[in-house]
Structure formats: structure tokens, C-alpha cells
Amino acid sequence: MNFWFYLLIIEIIPIGLFIFGGLYESNSTKFDENKFGYKNQYAIKNKLAWEYSNKVAAKIFGSIGTLLFIVNTLLLFMFGEGVLTFILLFSLFMVVFSRMMIDRLIKKKFNK
């Protein structure tokens, strides 16, 4: 029973990333109503930056979420419940890393 509970806990982060990626993809064209989307100082400047930011965020969050889903499940099956802390820290690191990667890509494209 504990195994399935731990599996549910560690898969919340990848599923959340995957959901955010899908939401960013579907809302990438709604610049005037930008209540929800990937926002940073470059993304809110114009419609082109907004669309690019949301598409990049959707692709990166979707791919990182899928990768984490598979890796977390494999690690838990192979090593058991002893790697729970490592998996959670690794997932947190990947979320921060993906966020930094998205910001750097957007800054590189629109910082002229």
C-alpha cells in the first residue's frame, strides 16, 4: 500500500508540468486576455513574444513532465521507497532547471 502512495506523491509534479504545458499551448494565442500563460518581462511586451513564450514553455514543460514521469516511476520500481527523497529533490531541480531554460530562451530571442 505504501508503494502506491509514494508513486502517487512523486508523480504529482510530472503530471502538473504536463498539464501546465497543455494549458500554455492552448492559451498561447490569447494575448489580449493574458490572465493565464507563461509570463515574464519579455513575454508580455507584444503578441509575438507572448505566443513564442507560451509555445516554448508548453514544449519544455511537456517534455520535462513526460521525462520525469518515466524516470521517477522507473527509479521507484528499481530501488524502492528508499529513493523517495532523491526523486522529489530531482523533480524539484528539473522544475527549476526548466524554468531557467525557458527564461533564457525567451531572453535570448527578445533581448535586442
PyMOL commands that set and color helices and strands:
alter all, ss='L'
color gray80, all
select helices_A, chain A and resi 2-26+47-110
alter helices_A, ss='H'
color red, helices_A
deselect
rebuild
show_as cartoon
